[in-house]
Amino acid sequence: MDYIINLRQKHYLWQQQERSLKKGDRVALLERGIAVVERVDEKEAVVILGNGLVSKIPRKDIVLSQRNLRWECGISACL
């Protein structure tokens, strides 16, 4: 039983790491396209669009879309 519990805990920790925004992740921005995360902390993320435009986005506005399996920011604060 301890083996199964330990295995599940490791899987849970791995899932949490995969679900956290990190440098190099792509973020879909409403009406702008796809941006790449350059830097992220607990308050904001700095992203770069393909045309070189740099933007700071509040971290709370970037969510992992379960439907699309990607990071998204679909509000006006991301523009």
C-alpha positions as CSV (number, residue, x, y, z in Angstrom):
1,M,0.0,0.0,0.0
2,D,2.9,2.4,0.8
3,Y,4.3,1.8,-2.7
4,I,1.0,2.8,-4.3
5,I,0.6,5.9,-2.2
6,N,4.2,7.0,-2.9
7,L,3.7,6.4,-6.6
8,R,0.6,8.5,-6.6
9,Q,2.3,11.4,-4.7
10,K,5.1,11.5,-7.3
11,H,2.6,11.5,-10.1
12,Y,0.7,14.4,-8.4
13,L,3.9,16.4,-8.0
14,W,4.8,15.9,-11.6
15,Q,1.4,17.0,-12.7
16,Q,1.7,20.2,-10.7
17,Q,5.0,21.0,-12.3
18,E,3.6,20.4,-15.8
19,R,0.7,22.8,-15.0
20,S,2.9,25.7,-13.9
21,L,3.8,28.4,-16.4
22,K,7.5,28.5,-17.1
23,K,10.1,30.1,-19.5
24,G,9.7,28.9,-23.1
25,D,5.9,28.0,-22.8
26,R,3.6,29.4,-25.4
27,V,0.6,31.6,-24.5
28,A,-2.3,32.3,-26.9
29,L,-3.2,36.0,-26.7
30,L,-6.6,37.1,-27.8
31,E,-6.5,38.7,-31.3
32,R,-2.6,38.9,-31.1
33,G,-1.3,35.4,-31.7
34,I,1.1,33.2,-29.9
35,A,3.7,34.6,-27.5
36,V,6.6,32.9,-25.8
37,V,7.2,33.3,-22.1
38,E,10.6,35.0,-21.5
39,R,10.3,35.4,-17.7
40,V,7.7,34.5,-15.1
41,D,7.3,35.2,-11.4
42,E,4.4,34.9,-9.0
43,K,2.9,38.3,-10.1
44,E,3.5,38.6,-13.8
45,A,4.8,37.0,-17.0
46,V,6.9,38.8,-19.6
47,V,6.1,37.4,-23.1
48,I,7.4,38.1,-26.6
49,L,5.3,38.0,-29.7
50,G,6.7,36.9,-33.1
51,N,7.0,40.5,-34.2
52,G,9.2,41.3,-31.3
53,L,6.6,43.1,-29.2
54,V,7.2,42.5,-25.5
55,S,4.3,42.5,-23.0
56,K,3.9,42.1,-19.3
57,I,0.8,40.1,-18.3
58,P,-0.5,39.6,-14.8
59,R,0.0,36.0,-13.9
60,K,-3.5,35.6,-12.7
61,D,-4.9,36.4,-16.2
62,I,-3.0,33.5,-17.8
63,V,-4.9,30.2,-17.5
64,L,-4.3,26.6,-18.7
65,S,-7.2,25.8,-21.0
66,Q,-8.3,22.2,-20.5
67,R,-10.3,22.3,-23.6
68,N,-7.4,23.4,-25.9
69,L,-4.6,22.1,-23.7
70,R,-2.6,25.3,-23.9
71,W,-2.0,28.5,-21.9
72,E,-4.3,31.3,-22.8
73,C,-5.0,34.9,-22.0
74,G,-8.3,36.0,-23.5
75,I,-9.0,39.3,-21.7
76,S,-8.1,42.8,-22.7
77,A,-5.3,43.1,-20.1
78,C,-3.3,40.8,-22.3
79,L,-3.2,43.2,-25.3
